[in-house]
Amino acid sequence: MTTSALRTWLAAHDCETGSRGQAVKKLRLGEFDPAGKYGYAEVISELRQGLRYWIDADRDPDAFKHATVLFRRSDRRKRQAIDAARLLELRGG
């Protein structure tokens, strides 16, 4: 798990990075079911995996944590946006 794993993860989540690729601006984590077995834990777990790849590629964790995370709940049409740092502080991933 190095830079190639990180690139694959970022591409899978339609990530927007800064001009030099050293900071994440937006991540799109897709749709999840908040009433399902895992609830928000799905989003948190996926985000933590991305952070692990980011750190393994020797990038600054704070540059990842400042991203805006976009996801859609299956029970709502509108996307939700939340700071990555806030999600990473929650339990459940």
C-alpha positions in Angstrom: 0.0 0.0 0.0 1.8 3.1 -1.2 1.1 5.8 -3.7 -0.6 3.5 -6.2 -3.1 2.3 -3.6 -3.8 5.9 -2.7 -4.3 6.9 -6.3 -6.7 4.0 -6.9 -8.7 5.0 -3.8 -8.8 8.7 -4.7 -9.9 7.9 -8.3 -12.6 5.6 -7.0 -14.0 8.4 -4.9 -13.8 11.2 -7.5 -11.4 13.1 -5.3 -10.5 16.7 -5.9 -7.0 17.6 -4.8 -5.0 20.8 -4.6 -2.8 21.8 -7.6 0.2 19.8 -6.4 -1.8 16.8 -5.1 -0.7 17.4 -1.5 -4.1 18.3 -0.1 -7.6 16.8 -0.6 -10.4 19.3 -1.2 -13.4 17.0 -1.8 -14.2 13.3 -1.6 -17.3 11.7 -2.9 -18.2 8.5 -1.0 -21.4 7.6 -2.8 -24.6 6.4 -1.3 -25.3 4.5 1.9 -28.2 3.4 4.0 -28.3 5.2 7.4 -30.9 2.7 8.7 -28.9 -0.3 7.5 -26.7 -2.6 9.4 -23.8 -0.2 9.6 -25.3 3.3 9.3 -22.8 6.1 9.3 -20.1 3.6 10.1 -19.9 2.8 6.4 -18.9 6.4 5.6 -16.5 6.6 8.5 -14.8 3.3 7.7 -14.3 4.2 4.1 -12.9 7.6 5.1 -10.5 6.0 7.6 -9.3 3.6 4.9 -8.5 6.6 2.6 -6.6 8.3 5.5 -4.5 5.1 6.0 -3.6 5.1 2.3 -2.8 8.8 2.5 -0.5 8.3 5.5 1.1 5.2 4.0 2.0 7.4 1.0 3.9 9.8 3.4 1.4 12.6 3.1 0.4 15.0 5.8 -2.7 13.7 7.6 -4.0 17.2 8.2 -4.1 17.8 4.5 -6.6 14.9 4.2 -8.6 15.8 7.2 -9.5 19.3 5.8 -11.4 17.7 2.9 -15.1 18.1 2.4 -16.8 14.7 2.3 -19.8 14.4 0.1 -22.2 11.4 0.4 -25.8 10.6 -0.3 -28.1 8.9 2.2 -30.4 6.4 0.5 -33.4 8.0 2.2 -32.7 11.5 0.9 -32.1 12.9 -2.6 -29.7 15.7 -1.6 -26.1 15.1 -1.0 -24.7 15.8 2.5 -21.4 17.6 3.0 -19.3 17.3 6.1 -15.7 18.0 7.1 -13.5 14.9 7.1 -12.0 15.8 10.5 -15.5 15.8 12.0 -16.4 12.4 10.6 -13.0 10.9 11.6 -13.7 12.0 15.2 -16.9 9.9 15.3 -17.0 6.4 16.6 -18.1 3.5 14.5 -15.8 3.0 11.7 
